[in-house]
Amino acid sequence: MRHLITIADITRDDIETIYAVSRNLKTHLAQGHREPLLASRVLALLFQKQSLRTRVSFESGMTHLGGSTIYLGSEAGWGKRESAADFSRVLSQYVDVIACRANSHTMVEELARYSERPVINALTDKAHPCQALADLYTLQELRGDLKGKKMAWVGDGNNVAFSLALACAKLGVRMSLATPPGYGFNEDFIDVLKTESTDASLTCTNDPVEAVRDADAVYTDVWVSMGQEAEQEKRRRDFADYQVNEALMAKAPADALFLHCLPARRGEEVTDEVIDSPQSAVVQQAANRMHVQKGILVWLIGNE
């Protein structure tokens, strides 16, 4: 049985299959057609964290495919009332697939270990595979063949950056990571990256200007993620020189895209002038969360 816990769980061929399904479904939706490929299937949304894009994109996508969703928040008692094994085994008797958004990556791994149905990681502190797949799908839509393209990441080397680096490695995209000292990838992750792709092209630097040079897309995320509120003031000081503004975008090619996984803290990691500019693809990027997740759902359970 397949799960999608991190990008390491899927191959390049898997990603290309997901993208092909996503493109087909997106085209048909634009034409007014909604194929019930997952009629009567049930998706459980098991969420410990706030969500707009992830929840609505999964719920809408599953509805388009003819299925239904059940939202389970804190009232479900995940990690509180019973063992992970009991919770997972029972939940997977009722539904066809589970998407979980959790405080701890370990919890999602335990859920998948005992589940009798596929599990999708909808965000943890270590990974956000659905976001990374939608990001590169968007780059492919707007810039064509991904091989050799360059993605510049400016800011925190966080869960989204981890997943994006793995996806870039699998799809032949060069990635340049610019972070303040102490906020980059650790050696364990670099080892995972090398294991997953011998052709991975990752450059790590503390210089945002160096990172965005020759980039096809410039990507940033919030400096303070959920759960890091106690570090807020320190992080704002540490990241002060890593804002994506007009001056930094001017160091990238004139046609470089701007990407952000949202929500954005305007005036911190990005200025209004950049996120609202013609170069910004953040709305298309957010919309593609739904289209790519539909592709993931069909890939996981469409032929079961």
Residue pairs with C-beta under 8 A, 6 or more apart in sequence:
1 116
1 117
1 118
2 9
2 118
2 300
3 9
3 112
3 115
3 118
3 119
3 120
4 10
4 118
4 119
4 120
4 121
4 129
4 130
4 296
4 300
5 108
5 109
5 112
5 119
5 121
5 127
5 129
6 121
6 126
6 127
6 129
6 163
6 166
7 127
7 129
7 132
7 133
7 163
7 166
7 167
7 170
7 196
8 166
8 192
8 196
9 129
10 18
10 129
10 170
11 170
12 170
12 171
14 299
15 133
15 167
15 170
15 171
17 299
18 133
18 292
18 295
18 296
18 299
19 137
19 140
19 292
19 295
20 295
21 294
21 295
21 298
21 299
21 302
22 137
22 288
22 291
22 292
22 294
22 295
25 35
25 64
25 291
25 294
25 295
25 298
26 288
26 291
28 34
28 35
29 64
29 291
34 64
34 65
34 66
35 65
35 66
36 65
36 66
37 65
37 66
37 298
37 302
38 62
38 65
38 66
38 67
38 96
38 297
38 298
38 301
38 302
39 65
39 66
39 67
40 66
40 67
41 62
41 65
41 66
41 67
41 68
41 96
41 97
41 301
42 67
42 68
42 69
42 70
42 94
42 95
42 96
42 97
43 58
43 62
43 67
43 68
43 69
43 70
43 95
43 96
43 97
43 98
43 99
43 297
44 69
44 70
44 72
44 91
44 94
44 95
44 97
44 98
44 99
45 55
45 58
45 59
45 69
45 70
45 71
45 72
45 99
45 100
45 101
45 122
46 72
46 76
46 78
46 91
46 98
46 99
46 100
46 101
46 102
46 111
47 54
47 55
47 71
47 72
47 73
47 100
47 101
47 122
48 73
48 74
48 78
48 79
48 100
48 101
48 102
48 103
49 101
49 102
49 103
49 123
49 226
50 226
51 101
51 122
51 123
52 263
53 262
53 286
53 289
54 99
54 101
54 122
54 123
54 130
54 289
55 71
55 101
56 290
57 289
57 290
57 293
58 69
58 99
58 122
58 290
58 293
59 69
59 71
60 290
61 290
61 291
61 293
61 294
61 297
62 68
62 69
62 297
63 69
64 294
65 294
65 297
65 298
67 96
67 297
70 95
72 78
77 87
78 87
78 107
79 87
79 107
81 87
84 107
84 110
84 111
84 113
84 114
85 110
85 113
85 114
87 111
88 110
88 111
88 112
88 113
88 114
88 115
89 114
89 115
89 116
91 98
91 115
92 98
92 114
92 115
92 116
92 117
93 116
95 117
96 117
96 301
96 304
97 117
97 118
97 119
97 120
97 297
97 300
97 301
98 111
98 115
98 117
98 118
98 119
98 120
99 119
99 120
99 121
99 122
100 107
100 108
100 111
100 119
100 120
100 121
100 122
101 122
101 123
101 124
102 108
102 111
102 123
102 124
103 124
103 125
103 227
104 124
104 125
105 121
105 124
105 125
105 126
105 127
107 124
108 119
108 121
108 124
111 119
112 119
118 300
118 301
120 129
120 130
120 293
120 296
120 297
120 300
121 127
121 128
121 129
121 130
122 130
123 130
123 131
123 159
124 159
125 159
125 227
126 159
126 162
127 159
127 162
127 163
128 159
128 160
128 163
128 261
129 163
129 167
130 289
130 292
130 293
130 296
131 160
131 163
131 164
131 261
131 289
132 160
132 163
132 164
132 166
132 167
133 167
133 292
133 296
134 285
134 288
134 289
134 291
134 292
134 293
135 164
135 167
135 219
135 259
135 261
135 285
136 146
136 151
136 164
136 167
136 168
136 171
136 173
137 288
137 291
137 292
138 259
138 281
138 284
138 285
138 288
139 146
139 149
139 151
139 173
139 216
139 217
139 257
139 259
140 146
141 284
141 288
142 257
142 281
142 284
143 149
143 216
143 217
143 257
146 171
146 172
146 173
147 171
147 172
147 173
148 172
148 173
148 174
149 173
149 174
149 216
149 217
150 173
150 174
150 175
150 176
150 214
150 215
150 216
150 217
151 164
151 168
151 173
151 174
151 175
151 176
151 215
151 216
151 217
151 219
152 175
152 176
152 178
152 211
152 212
152 215
152 217
152 218
152 219
152 252
152 256
153 161
153 164
153 165
153 175
153 176
153 177
153 178
153 211
153 219
153 220
154 178
154 208
154 211
154 212
154 218
154 219
154 220
154 242
154 244
154 248
155 161
155 178
155 179
155 220
155 221
155 223
155 239
155 242
155 244
155 269
156 179
156 183
156 221
156 222
156 223
156 225
156 235
156 239
157 177
157 179
157 183
157 184
157 185
158 221
158 225
159 225
160 221
160 261
161 177
161 185
161 221
162 185
162 189
164 175
164 219
165 175
165 177
165 185
165 189
165 193
165 200
165 202
166 192
166 193
166 196
166 197
167 173
168 174
168 175
168 200
168 201
168 202
169 175
169 193
169 196
169 197
169 199
169 200
169 201
169 202
170 196
170 197
172 199
173 201
174 201
174 202
174 203
175 201
175 202
175 203
176 202
176 203
176 204
176 205
176 210
176 211
176 212
176 215
177 184
177 185
177 202
177 203
177 204
177 205
177 211
178 205
178 206
178 207
178 208
178 210
178 211
178 212
178 242
179 204
179 206
179 242
180 206
180 238
180 239
180 241
180 242
181 206
182 238
183 238
183 239
184 204
185 193
185 202
185 204
190 202
193 200
193 202
194 200
203 211
205 211
208 241
208 242
208 244
208 248
209 248
209 251
212 218
212 248
212 249
212 251
212 252
212 256
213 251
213 252
214 252
214 253
215 252
215 253
215 256
216 253
216 256
216 257
217 256
217 257
217 258
217 259
217 281
218 244
218 248
218 249
218 252
218 256
218 257
218 258
218 259
219 258
219 259
219 260
220 242
220 244
220 259
220 260
220 269
220 270
221 260
221 261
221 269
222 263
222 264
222 265
222 268
222 269
223 235
223 236
223 238
223 239
223 242
223 265
223 268
223 269
224 231
224 232
224 235
224 236
224 265
228 235
236 268
239 268
239 269
242 269
243 268
243 269
243 270
243 271
244 258
244 269
244 270
244 271
244 274
245 270
245 271
245 273
245 274
246 271
246 273
246 274
249 256
249 258
249 274
249 277
249 279
255 279
256 279
257 279
257 280
257 281
258 270
258 274
258 275
258 277
258 279
258 280
258 281
258 282
259 281
259 282
259 285
260 269
260 270
260 275
260 280
260 282
260 285
261 285
262 282
262 285
262 286
264 270
264 275
264 282
266 272
266 275
274 280
275 282
